[in-house]
Every structure is written in structure tokens, then in C-alpha cells.
Amino acid sequence: MGIASINPATGETLKTFESLSGAAISSAIDRAQATFEQYRQTEMAQRSEWLHRAAQILLDKKEHYGKIMTLEMGKPIAAAVAEVEKCALVCRYYADKAAEFLSDRLIPTDAGKSFVRYQPLGIVLAVMPWNFPFWQVFRFAAPALMAGNVGILKHASNVPQSALAIEEILLEAGFPEGAFQTLLIGANQVSQVIEDDRVKAATLTGSEGAGISLASAAGKQLKKTVLELGGSDPFVVMESADLETAVATAVAARMINNGQSCIAAKRFIVQESIVDQFLEKLTARYVALKVGDPMQPETEIGPLATPSIVHELVHQVQTAIEQGGTLVYGGDPDLLELDDSLKRGNFFPPTILSDLPLNAPIVQEEFFGPVAMVFRVPDLDAAIRLANHSPFGLGASAWSQNPAEIDRLINEIEAGSVFINSMVKSDPRLPFGGIKRSGYGRELSEEGIREFVNIKTVWVK
Ligand code: NAP
């Protein structure tokens, strides 16, 4: 496919790009290394000023950047603008907090003085996905730059204009040339970057396959990685829950970003006594969702990012039915009534599947689109067992008003986060990441900024 912006709502190719040559990649790494030598000496206050300026640029031009995202990957325009605002928030958060997170930590021992000092590593490679084209990058870039590292971005091949815009924002904010560079390269060129001695670490957000590939290449070079991979988050609803709020949140949690979010709720695990009510209410809300042109403010569900995601989802839904699931609603893209201008877009209808046998292999897969799987369970033991019956462990949302149930849900669900009576979301103040096949390491918060630093022990006699 190459590197190109293709409007997923219309199929129109907006812009194509040549991928960089091997020599151009080397020059970019030269520039990054030269910049790092100077940049690591800059005062924290200076970095903070630049990052605050980046936040302001984002806010001043949020409609412009939002439109770039919507045209490249199809998220509804209001969500795209909100994403830009969230990027400004993470910039301000680290601009204000990094000095505190990275100040020397005194630890009394039998030394005259002993402490921990946090120092930058150097060039960090970020391989990023298209689903949150700005947010995924800023949540890496803000802490990395505040820590004194420099960044190289390999963004997904379908969001090159977003990738270039982010580099421009950081330059305009005042960061020196080479502190953050976008390299328009294909996935097959990532190994050249990771194998370069001057690149010290890498972070990847994306699929399991990409994570395995990057982590293997980095492992051969003994370089640290952080991996934020897929998820099939459970959304557990117990009889004691506030059902109306749970259902409304279930729709938002499944439909965020047209269903293409790692932390979207994907498996709805509902206590038997209320499952029929849950399904009825969920279906009513699904029917009312407005699918269409993501540039129109009233649209709730836009197109999926690429045709291959639609094909994959059609295949997964068919497989789920073959393996014993019931199609409650949706399932067939041809049933959508769309304007003629959208006929070549990558649309998929909101879909509900229920009662899949628990041993069906498809239950173990991530559905990356607006498809909800609803399961019925007799009690809390079964709910927790099913929540954990997944290779993934990113987030989990659980609904109950019973303190004993809540306590068990918090303790026993295997995931990087558990949200009680709320949907899973990222917040700059809280660590974000997964366990099991959802990856390792954490982004955001104090934990995130410490992933790519040398945690140096200092002992002074
Ligand atoms: P993807 O195909 O893995 O792509 C992600 C990035 O990795 C892109 O930049 C891609 O480049 C690159 N890439 C692909 N194969 C690679 C390889 N062998 N070596 C090095 N780089 C490689 O994932 P996606 O389809 O864009 O994103 C969907 C997945 O990301 C879902 O599983 C979702 O759950 C996960 N995700 C996780 C999080 C999280 O925080 N945990 C957040 C968002 C998404 P090209 O575009 O050039 O192929």
C-alpha cells in the first residue's frame, strides 16, 4: 500500500509519500544523536517552556489537526478535536510535573549520602498506530522530551500527514531540530533504526505481531522496549449494577473511535438474571447510532480506517456465527444506508453477537471495530473466570454496587487497569499499560516517564 493518506470515508487518495532511503534514515539518526548531546544539557525549565508552547499550538489549531486525523483515519470530527485537546493536557502535565518526577531521590543508607538520579538514555524509537494518531505520539513524546531523550517516530503508514504535523508542532514550539523527528518509513525499515547503536530503546503501540517483531529485534541488541499491544477488555455487569448507566456506558466504551481502540470494551459479561434486559437496552441504543460521514458533527460512527479492517471483521463475525454465536444485530456492511459519496468507504455496522460458546476459538480474538460480544454468566465466580479467559490483559470495566463484589473484581481480574462503574480510559495522571499478551511497561504518570531513563544509583562515602 505504501505511505499514503486515503480518506476511509470515500476511498479517495489524498496524498502519497515516498519512504525514506536507508541513507536518509542514517542522516536522521546522525542528527538525533548530535542534538541529544546538546539537548540533554538543557534546563528542565526550558524544556517545560517548549512543551507548554506545544500545548498552546495544539489548542490554537485544534480544528485543523482534528481534520487531518478525521480525513486520514475516519474518527468522528468531534472526537478528533477532543483528542488534540487531550494531547495539550498531557504536554502541560509533564511540563509541570517532570521536574518533580525526575528530581534526585535521597535514600538513607550507611553512606555519607546516597541517592537515585534519573538521566536520559538518548535516542528512543517510537513505532505508533493510526487509531489515535496524535494521542499515541504525544503520550510518548511529552515524557521522553522532558526526560532529556530525543525521539524518532515511525508512525503507521496510513497517517503520514498526522505524523508530519506532530514534528512541525514540536519544532514550532521551540524544540531543537533533531529532538523529535518523523521518519516516513515502512515497517520493514524499522530494523535499520533499532539495530543502530545510537538508538537506545524503543516503544511500540500496535498489534501483537508488530510487538513481537520489534521486541525480538531489540532483544538481539539488548535494548529496552515498552509494548502497548492489543486488548479484548471485559465489561462485567452484575445484577446489583445500575443497569441503565451500565448500558449507556457499554455503548460508549465499545464504540469509541468507531470501535477501534485497544481499551474499548469488547466482551460484555453479564449476570444471567439481567442479561436479557441488558441485550434489549443495548440493541435499542445500537439501532439509534448514527453511522456516516465522520466530518459531520452529528455522526457517531465513522468508517473503519482501512478496507482490510472491514474484511477482517466480516470474517470474524461469520466465524463467530459458525462457531455457535447468535447474531443479535448488524453484521452485514451491505445493510447500511449510506449516501452515494460514502459507498466506497470502509463502513461496518454496529453489531451485537451473543451466547458464543466459551470454548469457541474466536472468543480469544480481538475484534477491532464496532462489534460487541455478550456472554451470560450465573454468578461472580463465573464472571471473573470468563473475564480472565483471554490471552490479553489490558483494561477491564466492572459494574456492581456490592462492596464485596467490587473488592473481588478489583483483586481478581487480570488486567493493567480495572475501572469500577466507569469505562476504561487513559489519563495523564495514571499509569497505562497491560499484562499478558497486551504487552509490558507503562506509559503516562510518574511510572511512564521513568521507563526511558537511566535510574542511576549514587553513593558518596
Ligand atoms: P500494527 O499493524 O501493529 O501497526 C502499528 C505500528 O507498527 C505501525 O506503525 C506499523 O507500521 C508498525 N508495524 C507493523 N508491523 C511491524 C513490524 N513487523 N515491525 C515493526 N513495525 C511494525 O497495528 P494497527 O493495526 O495499526 O493497530 C491496531 C492494534 O494496535 C490493535 O491490536 C490495538 O489493540 C493495538 N493498540 C494498542 C494500544 C495500547 O495502548 N495498548 C493502543 C492502540 C492500539 P505500518 O503502518 O507501516 O505497517
Residues whose N, C-alpha, C, O or C-beta is under 5 A from the ligand:
A	BS01	NAP	V127 M128 P129 W130 K154 H155 A156 S157 N158 I185 G186 A187 V190 T205 G206 S207 G209 A210 S213 L214 E228 L229 G230 G231 S261 C262 S438
